């Protein structure tokens, strides 16, 4: 099995090393093509206004001056001699759940793999509740390979990808795996204003503490309870029930 790895935290991220360890439990044919720098929050964006440059990091390991989406395209269309059987994106530093999935470069790497026709999985490791920046990468490494094996055996319809999130607990404390739905987070982005050395304002986007409503079967609930969350995703954003109602509105008179 030929596996392509990417991420949004960059080629030197510890989560990418964790993903490489997971992939080596599954195959000897592992390719890593990841962004040169941190691309977090860039979602499914492409680099169209500047050239892409590729730097070889080692055997079957490359850094690209672009987004996760760019990396998957570069790998599949140029760097790899044959197409991958599987695309893994991650392991992200921090959970990718609920509404935040739409911002995620990690999920976008899996989206692009899916659009190219490959089985694609995004993986993320949740931060601890106390906000500490050290993550339990060993949890993802311990449980990741087996989850990927099981997802490879799933008969998924075309246009499906999988979003895997590991809870903020030690490997032996994981209670199991739950198949989940996207939950809901309260909106927590804000603007922080500062001044530079000349007294001119500049701004940072700032995350607040996020919480959300209790939703049975959600990704957020599974992580809170110490389970690995596995969510099947697809790109059809159509609100099908409302579409039927709108037909009657626009067909009247």
ZAMARKE-13152 format. One record per residue (C-alpha): x, y, z; residue in one letter. Coordinates in pm, whole numbers, plus 32768, in hexadecimal, padded with zeros to 4 digits. Example, Ala and Ser with C-alpha at 12.3 -4.5 7.8 and 13.67 -1.06 7.14 Angstrom:
+------+------+------+-----+
|   c1 |   c2 |   c3 | res |
+------+------+------+-----+
| 84CE | 7E3E | 830C |   A |
| 8557 | 7F96 | 82CA |   S |
+------+------+------+-----+
***
This chain:
+------+------+------+-----+
|   c1 |   c2 |   c3 | res |
+------+------+------+-----+
| 8000 | 8000 | 8000 |   X |
| 8088 | 8154 | 7F99 |   X |
| 803D | 8266 | 8097 |   X |
| 8057 | 83DE | 806A |   X |
| 807C | 84B5 | 81A2 |   X |
| 8040 | 8629 | 81C5 |   X |
| 7FDB | 8721 | 82D3 |   X |
| 7F9C | 8893 | 8310 |   X |
| 8090 | 88CA | 8431 |   X |
| 81C0 | 88AE | 834E |   X |
| 82D3 | 87BC | 82F3 |   X |
| 8380 | 87D3 | 8447 |   X |
| 8249 | 87A7 | 851F |   X |
| 8250 | 8699 | 862C |   X |
| 80FA | 8623 | 85BA |   X |
| 8188 | 85CF | 8464 |   X |
| 8290 | 84F6 | 8507 |   X |
| 8176 | 8449 | 85C1 |   X |
| 80BB | 8414 | 847A |   X |
| 81F3 | 8381 | 83DB |   X |
| 820D | 828D | 84FD |   X |
| 809F | 822B | 84C9 |   X |
| 80D1 | 81FE | 8353 |   X |
| 8204 | 8121 | 8382 |   X |
| 812A | 802F | 8447 |   X |
| 805A | 8009 | 830B |   X |
| 8151 | 8013 | 81E9 |   X |
| 82BB | 8039 | 817E |   X |
| 8254 | 8116 | 8059 |   X |
| 821A | 8262 | 8109 |   X |
| 8239 | 83B8 | 8064 |   X |
| 8234 | 8500 | 8126 |   X |
| 81E2 | 8645 | 8070 |   X |
| 8196 | 875B | 8166 |   X |
| 8199 | 88D7 | 8174 |   X |
| 82E4 | 8988 | 81AB |   X |
| 8241 | 8A60 | 82B9 |   X |
| 810E | 8A5A | 8398 |   X |
| 7FCF | 8A6D | 82C8 |   X |
| 7ED2 | 8A49 | 83E1 |   X |
| 7D79 | 8AD7 | 839F |   X |
| 7DA8 | 8AF9 | 8228 |   X |
| 7C9B | 89F7 | 81E2 |   X |
| 7C7E | 8977 | 807C |   X |
| 7D41 | 8A94 | 7FDF |   X |
| 7E21 | 8A87 | 7EAE |   X |
| 7F58 | 8B54 | 7E60 |   X |
| 7F0C | 8C02 | 7D18 |   X |
| 7FC4 | 8D50 | 7D27 |   X |
| 8125 | 8CD7 | 7D6A |   X |
| 81F8 | 8BAE | 7CF8 |   X |
| 8219 | 8A71 | 7DC2 |   X |
| 8376 | 89FF | 7E20 |   X |
| 83D2 | 88A1 | 7E90 |   X |
| 84F2 | 8847 | 7F76 |   X |
| 855F | 86DE | 7FA6 |   X |
| 857C | 868B | 811A |   X |
| 85E3 | 8522 | 80EA |   X |
| 857F | 83E4 | 8038 |   X |
| 840B | 8405 | 7FDD |   X |
| 83F4 | 853C | 80BA |   X |
| 83B3 | 869A | 802D |   X |
| 835B | 87F7 | 80A5 |   X |
| 8281 | 88D8 | 7FCB |   X |
| 8257 | 8A51 | 7FE4 |   X |
| 80DF | 8A31 | 7FDE |   X |
| 7FA5 | 89B9 | 808B |   X |
| 7F40 | 8854 | 80E4 |   X |
| 7E69 | 8850 | 7FAB |   X |
| 7F95 | 88B9 | 7ED9 |   X |
| 8063 | 87A5 | 7F7A |   X |
| 7F6E | 868F | 7F25 |   X |
| 7F54 | 8706 | 7DBC |   X |
| 80D0 | 8728 | 7D9E |   X |
| 8102 | 85CB | 7E29 |   X |
| 7FFC | 851C | 7D57 |   X |
| 803C | 85D7 | 7C12 |   X |
| 81B5 | 8607 | 7C19 |   X |
| 8286 | 8572 | 7D31 |   X |
| 8202 | 8410 | 7D57 |   X |
| 824C | 8314 | 7C43 |   X |
| 80FC | 826B | 7C81 |   X |
| 7FBC | 82E3 | 7D26 |   X |
| 7F85 | 82A6 | 7E99 |   X |
| 7E8E | 81AA | 7F20 |   X |
| 7E58 | 8278 | 805A |   X |
| 7E80 | 83E3 | 80C4 |   X |
| 7EB5 | 8431 | 8235 |   X |
| 7EB2 | 859C | 82A9 |   X |
| 7F2E | 85FE | 8404 |   X |
| 7F66 | 85B7 | 8516 |   X |
| 7EE6 | 8714 | 8562 |   X |
| 7F46 | 87CA | 86A1 |   X |
| 7DEA | 87FA | 872F |   X |
| 7C96 | 876A | 86E5 |   X |
| 7BDF | 87A4 | 859D |   X |
| 7A71 | 877B | 85F6 |   X |
| 791E | 8822 | 85D1 |   X |
| 7918 | 8965 | 8509 |   X |
| 7A94 | 8980 | 8512 |   X |
| 7AAA | 886E | 840C |   X |
| 7A62 | 897A | 8308 |   X |
| 7B9C | 8A3E | 836C |   X |
| 7C82 | 8913 | 837F |   X |
| 7DA8 | 88E9 | 8295 |   X |
| 7DCF | 878A | 8320 |   X |
| 7C71 | 8729 | 82B4 |   X |
| 7CAC | 87DC | 8168 |   X |
| 7DD5 | 86FB | 811E |   X |
| 7CEB | 85D2 | 813F |   X |
| 7BE0 | 8683 | 8071 |   X |
| 7CD3 | 86B0 | 7F50 |   X |
| 7D3B | 8544 | 7F65 |   X |
| 7BCD | 84DE | 7F5B |   X |
| 7B8C | 85C1 | 7E2F |   X |
| 7CAC | 8517 | 7D79 |   X |
| 7C09 | 83C7 | 7DBB |   X |
| 7CDA | 8342 | 7EDF |   X |
| 7C6B | 82BD | 802F |   X |
| 7CB8 | 83E7 | 810F |   X |
| 7CC4 | 8417 | 8287 |   X |
| 7D0A | 854B | 835D |   X |
| 7D9B | 8510 | 84BA |   X |
| 7DB5 | 8604 | 85DF |   X |
| 7E2A | 85F4 | 8749 |   X |
| 7D5E | 86BB | 8844 |   X |
| 7E01 | 87B3 | 8932 |   X |
| 7DD0 | 8779 | 8AA4 |   X |
| 7CB4 | 882D | 8B51 |   X |
| 7DAA | 88FE | 8C1E |   X |
| 7E2B | 899E | 8ADD |   X |
| 7F8C | 8912 | 8AFC |   X |
| 8042 | 890D | 89AE |   X |
| 80E0 | 87B7 | 89DC |   X |
| 800F | 86AD | 8932 |   X |
| 7FED | 8538 | 896A |   X |
| 8079 | 84D5 | 8818 |   X |
| 80A9 | 8373 | 889A |   X |
| 7F2E | 834E | 88A2 |   X |
| 7F0D | 838E | 872E |   X |
| 803B | 82B3 | 86E3 |   X |
| 7FB8 | 8192 | 87B6 |   X |
| 7E57 | 818E | 8729 |   X |
| 7E7D | 822B | 85D1 |   X |
| 7EEC | 8102 | 8501 |   X |
| 7DD4 | 801C | 8571 |   X |
| 7CCE | 8127 | 852E |   X |
| 7D5C | 8162 | 83D2 |   X |
| 7D54 | 7FEA | 838D |   X |
| 7BE6 | 7FDC | 83EC |   X |
| 7B91 | 810D | 8319 |   X |
| 7C3E | 8071 | 81ED |   X |
| 7B4B | 7F4E | 820E |   X |
| 7A16 | 802E | 8211 |   X |
| 794D | 802C | 80CF |   X |
| 791E | 81A4 | 80B5 |   X |
| 7861 | 8251 | 7F9C |   X |
| 791C | 832B | 7EA7 |   X |
| 7962 | 8487 | 7F2F |   X |
| 7995 | 8419 | 8098 |   X |
| 7ABC | 8466 | 817A |   X |
| 7AF4 | 841C | 82EA |   X |
| 7B47 | 8508 | 8407 |   X |
| 7BF5 | 8465 | 8532 |   X |
| 7C31 | 851B | 867B |   X |
| 7CF0 | 8487 | 87A1 |   X |
| 7C8F | 84E9 | 8905 |   X |
| 7D75 | 85A2 | 89F3 |   X |
| 7DC4 | 8470 | 8AC7 |   X |
| 7EE6 | 8381 | 8AE5 |   X |
| 7EE5 | 8257 | 89F4 |   X |
| 7E6E | 815A | 8AF9 |   X |
| 7D54 | 8242 | 8B69 |   X |
| 7CA1 | 8246 | 8A18 |   X |
| 7B49 | 81B0 | 8A53 |   X |
| 7B0F | 8142 | 88EE |   X |
| 7AA2 | 81CF | 879F |   X |
| 7955 | 8270 | 8749 |   X |
| 78C8 | 82B7 | 85F1 |   X |
| 784A | 8419 | 8613 |   X |
| 77A4 | 8542 | 856A |   X |
| 7823 | 86A7 | 855C |   X |
| 77C8 | 8764 | 8697 |   X |
| 7799 | 88D7 | 86CE |   X |
| 7889 | 89D2 | 876A |   X |
| 7839 | 8B2B | 87EC |   X |
| 78DF | 8C35 | 8713 |   X |
| 7A1D | 8C9F | 87C6 |   X |
| 7AF2 | 8D62 | 86CE |   X |
| 7B3E | 8ECA | 8723 |   X |
| 7C2A | 8FE5 | 86CB |   X |
| 7D4C | 9052 | 87A8 |   X |
| 7DDA | 91A9 | 875B |   X |
| 7F45 | 9203 | 87A7 |   X |
| 8038 | 9319 | 874C |   X |
| 8184 | 92FF | 869D |   X |
| 82BE | 93C5 | 86F7 |   X |
| 823C | 94F9 | 8641 |   X |
| 80EE | 94F3 | 86F1 |   X |
| 8033 | 946D | 85C2 |   X |
| 7F25 | 9367 | 85FB |   X |
| 7F3B | 91FF | 858A |   X |
| 7E55 | 90DD | 85D0 |   X |
| 7E50 | 8F6B | 8624 |   X |
| 7D2F | 8E7D | 85FF |   X |
| 7D00 | 8DE6 | 8757 |   X |
| 7C58 | 8CA7 | 87CC |   X |
| 7B89 | 8CAE | 8908 |   X |
| 7B2B | 8B81 | 89D6 |   X |
| 7A39 | 8AB5 | 8909 |   X |
| 7917 | 89E9 | 8986 |   X |
| 77E0 | 8967 | 88E3 |   X |
| 768E | 88CF | 8928 |   X |
| 767E | 8767 | 8998 |   X |
| 762E | 869F | 885E |   X |
| 7608 | 852A | 8880 |   X |
| 76E6 | 8471 | 878C |   X |
| 77BF | 859E | 8736 |   X |
| 7936 | 85A9 | 8701 |   X |
| 795D | 86A1 | 881F |   X |
| 789A | 85C5 | 8911 |   X |
| 796D | 8494 | 88BC |   X |
| 7AB1 | 854F | 8902 |   X |
| 7A2D | 85DA | 8A49 |   X |
| 79DC | 8477 | 8AB5 |   X |
| 7B35 | 83F0 | 8A5C |   X |
| 7ADF | 8340 | 8914 |   X |
| 7B80 | 835A | 87BF |   X |
| 7A8B | 8409 | 86D6 |   X |
| 7A66 | 838F | 856E |   X |
| 7980 | 845F | 8491 |   X |
| 792B | 8415 | 8324 |   X |
| 7920 | 855A | 825F |   X |
| 78BA | 85C1 | 8100 |   X |
| 78BF | 8702 | 8039 |   X |
| 7750 | 8720 | 7FDF |   X |
| 76ED | 885D | 809C |   X |
| 758D | 885E | 800D |   X |
| 7475 | 8881 | 810D |   X |
| 739A | 877C | 8065 |   X |
| 7264 | 87A2 | 8141 |   X |
| 725E | 891C | 8111 |   X |
| 7297 | 88F3 | 7F9B |   X |
| 7149 | 8841 | 7F7E |   X |
| 709A | 8956 | 803E |   X |
| 713F | 8A61 | 7F67 |   X |
| 70C1 | 89BC | 7E2B |   X |
| 6F5B | 8A05 | 7E91 |   X |
| 6FB5 | 8B70 | 7EDF |   X |
| 705C | 8BB1 | 7D90 |   X |
| 6F5D | 8AF1 | 7CC5 |   X |
| 6E37 | 8BB9 | 7D52 |   X |
| 6DB4 | 8CD3 | 7C7A |   X |
+------+------+------+-----+
***
